[in-house]
Amino acid sequence: MALKSTIFKATLHVADMDRNLYGDFPLTLARHPSETDERMMLRLAVFAFNANERLQFTKGLSTQDEPDLWIKSLSDEIELWIDLGLPEESRIKKACGRANEVIIVTYGDRAAPVWWQKIKDDLARFDNLRVLSISQSTLAELAAMAQRTMDLQCTIQDGQLWLSDNDNSVCVELPQLL
């Protein structure tokens, strides 16, 4: 029998001073059985950084044809494609061909630098691609905040996201590699 996803509910109260965007986003996250709290909370933080009324979580880990998050136009064109982890070069190239903007957020303090050195030269030609990274220590802090029901305050200023609940506050920075 297949394991089912675990459902998490989160309300993000976003104050993004960089984009002059303020709003509340009630979210439902389905954590795949093979997904860690770190990765799920990274999805949540990346959502906050890119908050938009049309930004959606996709099927993610359970499908190869969709990213972790995306924005689609009313005519079903992909405006923003966001992948987490260390995707294959062919997947990134395909995403750059399908979407107006592609963001890759890497994680893994040991594996990410090796992955990046291997593919960075081949990806430099894509004007619609940004590659960001997050430290393992920040991921661990985010994971400590994971609860089945979350009410989170998000403040974004000068490229930093402060994510807070009643007990914790985490500064999330995503330095740009490309």
C-alpha positions in Angstrom: 0.0 0.0 0.0 1.4 3.4 -1.0 2.0 6.0 1.7 -0.1 9.2 1.5 1.1 12.7 1.7 0.9 14.6 5.0 -1.1 17.8 4.9 0.2 21.0 6.4 -1.8 24.2 6.7 0.1 27.5 6.8 -1.0 31.1 6.8 1.7 33.5 5.6 1.4 37.1 6.5 3.7 38.7 4.0 5.2 42.2 4.2 7.6 42.5 1.2 9.1 45.9 1.4 11.3 45.2 -1.7 8.3 44.7 -3.9 5.8 46.8 -2.0 3.5 43.7 -1.6 1.5 43.0 1.5 -1.0 40.2 2.0 -2.1 37.1 3.7 -1.7 33.8 1.9 -3.6 30.7 3.3 -1.7 27.7 2.0 -2.1 24.0 2.0 1.1 22.0 1.6 1.1 18.3 0.8 4.4 16.8 2.1 5.3 13.8 0.0 6.3 10.7 2.1 9.9 11.0 0.7 10.1 14.8 1.4 11.8 16.1 4.5 10.6 19.0 6.8 13.6 21.0 5.5 12.5 20.7 1.9 8.9 21.4 2.7 9.8 24.5 4.7 12.1 25.6 1.9 9.1 25.5 -0.5 7.2 27.7 2.0 10.1 30.2 2.3 10.5 30.3 -1.5 6.7 30.9 -1.8 7.1 33.9 0.6 10.0 35.3 -1.5 7.9 35.1 -4.6 4.4 35.7 -3.1 1.8 36.3 -5.7 -1.9 35.5 -5.9 -1.3 33.2 -8.8 1.8 31.4 -7.4 0.9 27.7 -6.9 2.5 24.6 -5.4 2.4 21.8 -8.0 2.5 18.1 -7.7 6.3 18.5 -7.2 8.1 15.3 -6.4 5.4 13.1 -7.9 5.8 14.4 -11.4 8.6 15.2 -13.8 6.7 17.7 -16.0 6.1 20.3 -13.3 8.3 22.3 -11.0 7.8 22.7 -7.2 6.1 26.1 -7.7 4.9 28.0 -10.7 2.8 30.9 -12.0 0.8 30.2 -15.1 -0.9 32.9 -17.2 -4.6 32.8 -18.0 -3.7 31.3 -21.4 -1.8 28.5 -19.6 1.7 29.8 -20.4 4.3 29.3 -17.7 5.4 32.7 -16.4 7.5 31.5 -13.5 9.1 28.1 -12.9 10.7 27.4 -9.5 12.6 24.1 -8.9 14.3 23.1 -5.6 17.3 20.9 -5.2 19.9 19.9 -7.8 17.9 19.3 -11.1 19.6 17.8 -14.1 20.9 20.2 -16.7 18.5 18.9 -19.3 15.5 19.7 -17.0 16.8 23.2 -16.5 17.3 23.8 -20.2 13.8 22.5 -20.9 12.3 24.8 -18.2 14.2 27.8 -19.7 12.6 27.0 -23.0 9.1 26.7 -21.5 8.9 29.5 -19.0 9.5 33.3 -19.0 11.5 33.1 -15.8 13.2 30.1 -14.1 14.5 30.0 -10.6 16.5 27.1 -9.1 17.1 27.1 -5.4 19.8 24.7 -4.5 20.5 23.1 -1.1 23.0 20.7 0.3 26.3 22.2 1.6 28.4 19.4 0.1 26.6 18.4 -3.1 25.4 21.8 -4.3 28.8 23.3 -5.0 29.9 20.2 -6.9 26.7 20.2 -9.0 27.1 23.9 -9.7 30.7 23.7 -10.8 29.7 20.9 -13.2 26.9 22.8 -15.0 27.4 26.5 -14.5 29.2 27.2 -17.8 26.5 25.5 -19.8 23.7 27.5 -18.1 25.3 30.9 -18.3 23.7 31.6 -21.7 20.1 31.6 -20.3 18.9 35.1 -19.6 15.7 33.9 -17.9 17.5 31.8 -15.3 18.5 32.6 -11.7 20.2 30.0 -9.5 20.1 30.7 -5.8 21.3 28.7 -2.8 20.4 28.2 0.9 22.7 27.0 3.7 22.1 23.7 5.5 22.0 25.6 8.8 19.2 27.8 7.6 17.3 24.8 6.4 17.6 23.2 9.8 16.2 26.3 11.5 13.3 26.3 9.1 12.6 22.6 9.7 12.4 23.3 13.5 9.4 25.6 12.7 7.4 22.8 10.8 4.0 22.1 12.4 0.8 20.7 10.9 -0.8 24.2 11.4 1.4 27.3 11.1 0.7 31.0 11.4 3.9 32.7 10.1 4.9 36.3 9.8 7.1 37.1 6.8 9.1 40.3 6.4 11.2 40.8 3.3 13.6 43.7 3.0 16.9 44.1 1.1 16.7 40.5 -0.1 16.4 39.0 3.4 13.3 37.1 4.6 12.6 37.0 8.3 10.1 34.2 9.0 8.6 34.1 12.5 6.1 32.1 14.4 5.2 32.5 18.1 8.5 30.9 19.3 11.1 31.2 16.5 12.5 33.7 14.0 14.7 32.7 11.1 16.6 34.9 8.7 16.5 33.3 5.2 19.0 34.5 2.6 19.2 33.1 -0.9 22.6 34.2 -2.4 22.5 34.2 -6.2 24.9 31.9 -8.0 23.7 33.0 -11.5 
